[in-house]
Amino acid sequence: MTDDRTSHAEQARSRSHKDRKPDFTECDGQTFKRLIQAGLAWLERHQAAVNALNVYPVPDGDTGTNMLLTMQAAYAEIKDSPADNVGTMAQKVAKGALMGARGNSGVILSQIFRGLARSLDSVETFNAVQFASALREAAATAYKGVIKPVEGTILTVAREAAEAGVTAAASSEDLSYILDRVTSEARHSVTRTPSLLPVLAEAGVVDAGGQGLSLILEGMLRFMRGEPVTADSTLAATVDLRPLHPESEEGYGYDVQFIVHGENLNIEEIQRTILGMGNSALVVGDSQAVKVHVHVPDPGIPLGYGASLGSLSRVIVENMQEQYQEYILSQTRRPAASTETLGKIGTVVVASGQGLTKVFESLGASAVVPGGQTMNPALRTF
């Protein structure tokens, strides 16, 4: 189920955890590097599925790709680093993510890593309490980076997962248990996103960015458990195309991204100016380097403004209307889902209403049974 009640399986796992000695109580720089690598690998194996969920803020099917490129840039920064200091490693991850951030989801992901790094600054190794505190700072930093935060997105998933981490750290020193609780809450949070963001409910999908973050956490958890980081399920979505259309005759315009380098850059002033130019504005960084992301009808306006402040790098201009048309075409050409059973284990979900039915189908449920108002379907349904 998708409510806040803990399942019987989770309760049993929690009781089992309390009866054993913690296996993993500290994380150093090299272990943190492997966690990032595992999160990257798991996301990479589900990139296409995350792309298929992408209907907000623009249905252009690139959220999985943007998050993957951001994670690749973050890992490239630490790939050959011998640092054992986890604070040093986290700073490198944050730098790589910011410099390589792509799209809305990528920039927000970079801010999650930035908050994590800020909390772990100068820390040699982190324990459960420090990890939970870092997750909370990561979510808070991500919210601050978005000029107009929207619930039902990756922001909500980051915040609710962090809250679960803080609660878990109050009763356990085991980092693997903390990450298990964080990952579990991230999954639940993703399934709730359609109830917070109407466009998701209308299209019958969950938030793509939130799903991407959940997958990154799941990859890290699999590494901690010693499980292989290989794709073993599908997240393919069936998207209702009817609500997906541009709000204006001009279409979706352009996605403009760049980094401006200068001296004494005023982030708040840049935020106000960029916000007045278009939608989905994100402005993050410091007084010497600021990452800008915005959706505008004329890409020359933000680029000209950025150039007036300093030198530009990592300039990206994408025609979102073309991406939208390609995404719609890819959805209409997708083959019908196979009824063949692909594995030995199936998941049967009892759901109330068509909206939740679509959500669970998008998450790969083998079968969704209508529960009705009582959530107590007749035996013949099965």
C-alpha positions, -999 to 999 in steps of 0.1 A, spaced: 0 0 0 11 36 -4 0 52 29 22 59 59 15 27 77 45 3 80 40 -30 63 42 -63 82 74 -71 63 90 -38 73 80 -44 110 95 -78 110 127 -65 94 128 -37 121 124 -63 149 151 -85 134 175 -55 131 171 -46 168 182 -82 177 215 -81 160 248 -61 163 253 -34 137 275 -44 108 283 -10 94 287 20 117 312 42 98 317 53 62 350 66 49 359 83 16 366 52 -4 334 35 7 315 67 -1 330 66 -36 317 30 -41 283 41 -29 282 68 -56 294 44 -82 267 19 -72 240 46 -73 252 56 -108 252 20 -121 217 13 -109 204 46 -124 221 38 -156 203 5 -159 170 22 -155 176 54 -175 151 46 -202 124 38 -177 129 71 -159 128 89 -192 94 73 -200 80 88 -168 90 124 -176 59 146 -180 68 174 -156 77 203 -159 80 195 -197 71 161 -212 104 158 -231 115 124 -219 150 133 -207 149 132 -169 167 99 -167 193 111 -191 199 143 -173 202 127 -139 226 101 -154 248 127 -170 249 146 -137 259 114 -118 285 105 -144 301 140 -139 300 136 -101 317 102 -103 343 113 -128 354 139 -103 362 111 -77 369 81 -99 407 82 -94 408 100 -60 426 81 -32 411 102 -5 400 84 27 384 116 41 347 114 34 343 152 37 369 157 9 352 130 -12 318 146 -8 331 180 -18 345 165 -50 312 148 -57 293 181 -52 317 200 -75 315 174 -103 277 173 -100 273 210 -102 297 214 -132 280 186 -151 244 192 -140 219 188 -168 182 199 -167 159 206 -138 165 172 -122 202 173 -126 206 207 -111 184 197 -81 205 165 -77 236 186 -77 222 206 -48 214 175 -29 251 166 -31 260 201 -23 240 200 10 254 166 18 290 179 13 283 210 34 271 189 63 301 165 60 327 192 55 360 183 73 345 150 85 369 120 83 342 93 85 305 97 91 283 76 115 245 71 115 236 104 131 260 124 109 246 106 78 210 114 88 219 150 95 237 153 61 206 139 43 184 165 60 208 193 50 209 178 14 171 181 11 171 216 26 198 228 2 178 214 -28 147 233 -17 167 265 -14 181 261 -49 147 261 -65 132 295 -68 96 282 -68 96 247 -51 69 223 -62 57 194 -41 53 160 -57 87 162 -72 123 150 -64 123 177 -37 95 159 -18 111 125 -21 145 139 -8 128 156 22 106 126 32 135 101 27 157 124 49 131 125 76 130 87 77 168 87 80 167 110 110 140 88 127 160 56 120 193 72 133 176 79 166 173 42 173 202 26 154 239 30 147 238 7 117 243 27 85 229 -2 63 197 0 84 195 38 81 199 36 43 173 8 41 148 30 59 157 60 37 154 40 5 121 24 16 106 58 24 119 72 -9 100 44 -28 68 52 -8 72 89 -14 75 84 -51 42 65 -52 26 94 -34 38 121 -59 6 119 -82 -15 129 -52 6 161 -49 10 170 -85 -21 168 -107 -3 165 -140 12 132 -128 -22 118 -118 -36 129 -152 -9 111 -171 -9 81 -148 27 82 -138 49 90 -108 75 118 -108 105 110 -129 130 129 -108 118 114 -76 120 79 -92 156 87 -103 166 97 -68 150 66 -54 169 44 -78 202 61 -68 195 53 -32 185 17 -41 218 12 -59 237 24 -28 217 0 -6 223 -29 -29 261 -22 -26 258 -21 12 240 -55 12 265 -70 -12 238 -75 -39 246 -72 -77 238 -38 -92 221 -52 -123 186 -45 -136 161 -70 -124 128 -53 -130 110 -28 -153 97 6 -145 81 11 -179 52 35 -178 20 37 -198 15 74 -202 -19 90 -208 -9 115 -236 -41 135 -235 -30 161 -208 4 165 -224 4 196 -246 21 230 -246 3 258 -227 8 283 -255 8 283 -293 46 290 -293 52 256 -276 76 249 -248 105 271 -260 141 265 -251 159 249 -222 189 272 -215 217 261 -192 251 277 -185 277 285 -158 288 321 -154 323 327 -139 331 361 -124 340 380 -92 315 389 -64 286 374 -83 253 383 -65 233 351 -65 201 366 -52 201 393 -79 208 368 -106 179 346 -93 155 376 -94 166 385 -129 165 349 -143 131 343 -127 117 372 -146 128 357 -179 110 324 -179 100 292 -161 117 264 -142 144 288 -131 173 274 -110 202 295 -100 228 280 -77 265 284 -69 287 309 -52 303 344 -57 327 330 -84 307 304 -103 269 303 -107 249 276 -125 218 289 -144 189 269 -157 157 284 -172 130 277 -198 125 307 -221 111 315 -255 143 334 -266 176 318 -255 195 349 -264 181 369 -234 195 348 -205 227 341 -224 233 378 -230 226 386 -194 250 359 -182 277 371 -206 273 406 -191 282 392 -157 313 372 -166 326 344 -188 303 316 -198 310 278 -199 290 246 -202 265 264 -224 235 242 -234 205 253 -255 178 226 -262 147 230 -282 120 216 -258 93 217 -284 113 193 -306 120 171 -276 83 171 -266 73 160 -301 99 132 -301 87 121 -267 51 120 -278 61 100 -309 81 76 -289 52 70 -266 27 63 -294 52 39 -310 58 18 -279 47 -18 -282 19 -31 -260 30 -46 -227 36 -83 -229 14 -106 -209 42 -132 -206 55 -138 -171 92 -128 -172 102 -139 -137 93 -163 -109 81 -136 -86 51 -114 -93 36 -85 -75 -2 -83 -71 -15 -49 -57 -50 -41 -44 -57 -5 -53 -86 20 -50 -94 40 -81 -80 43 -116 -54 69 -105 -36 45 -81 -41 17 -105 -20 36 -131 6 45 -106 12 8 -96 11 -3 -132 38 23 -140 59 9 -112 58 -26 -127 32 -44 -107 23 -78 -123 -14 -73 -116 -36 -46 -101 -68 -57 -85 -97 -31 -80 -103 -30 -42 -134 -8 -43 -143 14 -14 -138 -13 12 -104 -23 -2 -116 -59 3 -121 -74 -32 -142 -105 -38 -122 -138 -40 -134 -143 -76 -114 -112 -86 -83 -133 -84 
